[in-house]
Amino acid sequence: MKNFYIVFFSLVISVAAAQDGEFHLDKVYKISKNGTIDLSSSDANVFITGSLRPDAHVKIDRKVTVKGLYSGQSEFTVEVTPTDEGLRIREHQNSFNTGFVSYYREDYRIEIEAPEGVSLTIRGDDGDYFIKNINGAISMSMDDADAEFTDCKGNQFSFRIDDGDIRMDKAKGSLEVDGDDADIEIRNAAFTSIRADIDDGDLIIETSLANNGEYNFRAQDGLVSLDITSGGGEFDIRHDDGHVSTQGSFKTSYESEDHKKLTLANGTAKVNVRGDDARVRLSARN
């Protein structure tokens, strides 16, 4: 019995310690002014800013502190690979721990400054994304992450979100959204086409309507709110157990229990909304 206590005490002493891991990268890479940054990251706060610089400055800082009764190892690296006129950024993590972890803290920040004309392809798991002054196409696939866009002047936006929020202060061109439990708010936009499919969340868009533009919305639950700043056209709304409200100079051309058709002068856009339990709110300023 005495020997057992001695062995157990020695084991605890060997593993009851804090483990700190740090990774730092601060480099400048060549990139075309219209190249593409392809980024995949997890649990990071990401800041991407467009500027007049001719290259890309990538700065990554990550620190992990772990405490508890455990043993194991953890490896973390980030690989930045030049591609045809762009950059491919991939993180690689490999960890193995056994025992009890009582404290875990990760401080992880990615900062990228690149030419304002670049495009972005982003895959993110957790974390927050702050994107400013990027004028190329933007494609994002996120799981439990939030994104905020400021002064991005591109004309092609594509978002796939499992759980998170998106905020934009302006946009134009085409928009594609595939959302699960997501809230999306876009202001001061001039979209020429929209395809949005959301399960549970609020989709709030302030935009003008382009002549002959097509705008298609499909929602299971939540809110579809379309604030039309200019333009007009035909609106076809079908729903099971939703509610449709309008504000402005809409005219009703057909209405039944689950189907409503509206027209708005000064345009030839086609707007289609398909909803189950979703609320639909339309407003027009003209």
LUMZAFI-769417 format. One record per residue (C-alpha): residue number from 1; x, y, z. Coordinates in steps of 0.05 Angstrom, whole numbers. Each point is the difference from the previous one (the first is absolute). Layout:
MARLUM seq      X      Y      Z
MARLUM NUM      X      Y      Z
...
//
This chain:
MARLUM seq      X      Y      Z
MARLUM   1      0      0      0
MARLUM   2     57     48     16
MARLUM   3     31    -10    -68
MARLUM   4    -66     16    -34
MARLUM   5     -5     68     33
MARLUM   6     71     17    -20
MARLUM   7    -12    -17    -73
MARLUM   8    -65     38     -3
MARLUM   9     30     62     31
MARLUM  10     57     -1    -49
MARLUM  11    -49     -4    -58
MARLUM  12    -40     60     23
MARLUM  13     63     41      8
MARLUM  14     21    -16    -71
MARLUM  15    -65     23    -33
MARLUM  16    -29     55     45
MARLUM  17     32     57    -39
MARLUM  18    -17     55    -49
MARLUM  19     15     -7    -74
MARLUM  20     11     62    -42
MARLUM  21      4      0    -76
MARLUM  22     15     59    -45
MARLUM  23      2     10    -74
MARLUM  24     20     65    -35
MARLUM  25      6     18    -74
MARLUM  26     14     69    -29
MARLUM  27     18     -1    -74
MARLUM  28    -13     36    -66
MARLUM  29    -20    -40    -62
MARLUM  30     -7     16    -73
MARLUM  31    -71      2    -26
MARLUM  32    -35     27    -62
MARLUM  33    -43     62     10
MARLUM  34    -59    -43    -23
MARLUM  35     23    -66     31
MARLUM  36    -38    -45     48
MARLUM  37     14    -13     74
MARLUM  38    -23    -70     18
MARLUM  39     -4     -5     76
MARLUM  40    -21    -56     46
MARLUM  41      1     12     75
MARLUM  42    -32    -21     65
MARLUM  43    -14     39     64
MARLUM  44     36     62    -25
MARLUM  45    -16     74      0
MARLUM  46     15     18    -73
MARLUM  47     11     70    -26
MARLUM  48      7      9    -76
MARLUM  49     10     70    -27
MARLUM  50      9     24    -71
MARLUM  51     49     56    -14
MARLUM  52     44     30    -55
MARLUM  53     59    -44     18
MARLUM  54     26    -45    -57
MARLUM  55     11    -62     43
MARLUM  56    -32    -38     58
MARLUM  57     22      7     72
MARLUM  58    -20    -60     42
MARLUM  59      6      4     76
MARLUM  60    -22    -58     44
MARLUM  61      5     -5     75
MARLUM  62    -26    -58     40
MARLUM  63     10    -18     73
MARLUM  64    -31    -59     37
MARLUM  65      2    -11     75
MARLUM  66    -23    -66     29
MARLUM  67     -1    -22     73
MARLUM  68    -23    -64     33
MARLUM  69     17    -72     16
MARLUM  70     18    -26    -68
MARLUM  71     55    -22    -46
MARLUM  72      6      7    -75
MARLUM  73     26     43    -56
MARLUM  74    -25     53    -48
MARLUM  75     26     23    -67
MARLUM  76    -22     62    -38
MARLUM  77     27     30    -65
MARLUM  78    -25     46    -55
MARLUM  79     21    -11    -71
MARLUM  80     -2     59    -48
MARLUM  81      8    -22    -73
MARLUM  82      4     47    -60
MARLUM  83    -47    -21    -56
MARLUM  84    -14     28    -69
MARLUM  85     -4     74     18
MARLUM  86    -26    -15     70
MARLUM  87     12    -32     68
MARLUM  88    -24    -64     33
MARLUM  89      0      1     77
MARLUM  90    -12    -64     39
MARLUM  91      8    -16     73
MARLUM  92     19    -69     25
MARLUM  93    -17    -23     70
MARLUM  94     15    -66     34
MARLUM  95    -11    -10     74
MARLUM  96     -4    -60     46
MARLUM  97    -16      6     74
MARLUM  98    -20    -50     53
MARLUM  99    -25     19     69
MARLUM 100    -37     60     27
MARLUM 101      7     71    -28
MARLUM 102    -23     52     50
MARLUM 103     17     63    -40
MARLUM 104      6     15    -75
MARLUM 105     11     68    -32
MARLUM 106     15     14    -73
MARLUM 107     19     70    -26
MARLUM 108      2     -5    -76
MARLUM 109      3     59    -48
MARLUM 110     11      2    -75
MARLUM 111     13     67    -34
MARLUM 112      6      6    -75
MARLUM 113     11     65    -39
MARLUM 114     -3     -9    -75
MARLUM 115    -16     37    -65
MARLUM 116    -72     24      2
MARLUM 117    -16    -36    -65
MARLUM 118     11    -70     26
MARLUM 119    -54    -53      7
MARLUM 120    -12    -43     62
MARLUM 121    -16    -73      9
MARLUM 122     -9    -14     74
MARLUM 123    -18    -62     40
MARLUM 124     -8     13     74
MARLUM 125    -19    -39     62
MARLUM 126    -17     44     59
MARLUM 127     34     68      6
MARLUM 128    -17     69    -25
MARLUM 129     16     31    -68
MARLUM 130      9     75    -13
MARLUM 131      9     16    -74
MARLUM 132     10     71    -25
MARLUM 133     14     32    -68
MARLUM 134      2    -65    -39
MARLUM 135    -26     11    -71
MARLUM 136      5    -69    -31
MARLUM 137    -48    -59      4
MARLUM 138    -12    -27     70
MARLUM 139    -19    -72     16
MARLUM 140     -8    -24     72
MARLUM 141    -19    -66     31
MARLUM 142     -7      6     76
MARLUM 143    -21    -43     58
MARLUM 144    -16     37     65
MARLUM 145     35     64    -22
MARLUM 146    -18     73    -10
MARLUM 147     22     46    -56
MARLUM 148     -2     75     -8
MARLUM 149     13     35    -67
MARLUM 150     17     74     -7
MARLUM 151      6     38    -66
MARLUM 152      8    -62    -44
MARLUM 153    -14     20    -73
MARLUM 154      1    -67    -35
MARLUM 155    -58    -26    -42
MARLUM 156     -2    -74     20
MARLUM 157    -16    -25     70
MARLUM 158    -12    -72     21
MARLUM 159    -13    -23     72
MARLUM 160    -12    -68     31
MARLUM 161    -14      4     75
MARLUM 162    -20    -54     49
MARLUM 163     -4     44     62
MARLUM 164     22     73      1
MARLUM 165    -14     72    -21
MARLUM 166     19     43    -59
MARLUM 167     -1     75     -2
MARLUM 168     15     43    -62
MARLUM 169     -3     75     -9
MARLUM 170     -4     -2    -76
MARLUM 171      1    -49    -58
MARLUM 172    -17     -7    -73
MARLUM 173     -4    -52    -55
MARLUM 174    -21    -72     17
MARLUM 175    -14    -30     68
MARLUM 176     -7    -74     18
MARLUM 177    -17    -22     70
MARLUM 178     -8    -70     29
MARLUM 179    -14      6     74
MARLUM 180    -22    -46     56
MARLUM 181     -6     39     65
MARLUM 182     26     67    -24
MARLUM 183    -18     73      4
MARLUM 184     21     43    -60
MARLUM 185     -7     75     -6
MARLUM 186     23     38    -61
MARLUM 187    -11     75     -8
MARLUM 188     11     49    -57
MARLUM 189      3    -53    -54
MARLUM 190    -12     -1    -75
MARLUM 191     -8    -74    -16
MARLUM 192    -17    -21    -70
MARLUM 193    -17    -71     21
MARLUM 194    -11    -38     66
MARLUM 195     -8    -73     16
MARLUM 196    -10    -12     74
MARLUM 197    -20    -64     36
MARLUM 198     -5      3     76
MARLUM 199    -28    -49     50
MARLUM 200     -5     39     64
MARLUM 201     22     72      6
MARLUM 202    -12     71    -22
MARLUM 203     18     25    -70
MARLUM 204     -3     75     -2
MARLUM 205     21     33    -65
MARLUM 206     -3     73    -22
MARLUM 207     11      4    -75
MARLUM 208    -22     30    -66
MARLUM 209    -31    -46    -52
MARLUM 210     29     -5    -69
MARLUM 211    -43     -4    -62
MARLUM 212     -7    -73    -21
MARLUM 213     37    -20     64
MARLUM 214    -19    -65     34
MARLUM 215     -7     -5     76
MARLUM 216    -17    -68     30
MARLUM 217    -11    -13     74
MARLUM 218    -16    -65     35
MARLUM 219    -10     -1     76
MARLUM 220    -24    -53     49
MARLUM 221     -7     44     62
MARLUM 222     21     69     22
MARLUM 223     -6     65    -40
MARLUM 224     11     22    -71
MARLUM 225      2     76     -2
MARLUM 226     12     37    -66
MARLUM 227      6     76      2
MARLUM 228     -2     25    -72
MARLUM 229     36     67     -9
MARLUM 230    -16      7    -75
MARLUM 231    -27    -41    -58
MARLUM 232    -60    -46     -2
MARLUM 233    -30    -61    -33
MARLUM 234    -43    -61     16
MARLUM 235     -2    -36     67
MARLUM 236    -23    -72      7
MARLUM 237     -7    -24     72
MARLUM 238    -21    -70     21
MARLUM 239     -2    -22     72
MARLUM 240    -31    -54     45
MARLUM 241     -9     33     68
MARLUM 242     37     66     -7
MARLUM 243    -20     73      1
MARLUM 244     10     50    -56
MARLUM 245      2     75     14
MARLUM 246     14     58    -48
MARLUM 247     15     73      6
MARLUM 248      2     47    -60
MARLUM 249    -34      3    -68
MARLUM 250    -10    -74    -12
MARLUM 251    -62    -23    -37
MARLUM 252    -31    -68     11
MARLUM 253    -17    -38    -64
MARLUM 254    -18    -66     33
MARLUM 255    -10    -26     70
MARLUM 256    -20    -66     32
MARLUM 257     12    -34     66
MARLUM 258     71    -22    -18
MARLUM 259     17     41    -63
MARLUM 260      8     73    -13
MARLUM 261     20     40    -62
MARLUM 262     21     72      2
MARLUM 263     25     52    -49
MARLUM 264     44     60     11
MARLUM 265      6     53    -54
MARLUM 266     64     27    -31
MARLUM 267     33    -67    -14
MARLUM 268     -1    -69    -31
MARLUM 269     35    -43     53
MARLUM 270    -26    -68     19
MARLUM 271     -3    -15     74
MARLUM 272    -20    -69     25
MARLUM 273     -8    -18     73
MARLUM 274    -15    -71     24
MARLUM 275    -11     -7     75
MARLUM 276    -27    -51     49
MARLUM 277     -8     34     68
MARLUM 278     42     60    -19
MARLUM 279    -24     71      5
MARLUM 280      7     43    -63
MARLUM 281      7     75      5
MARLUM 282      4     45    -62
MARLUM 283     10     75      0
MARLUM 284     11     48    -57
MARLUM 285     23     72      1
MARLUM 286    -23     20    -70
//
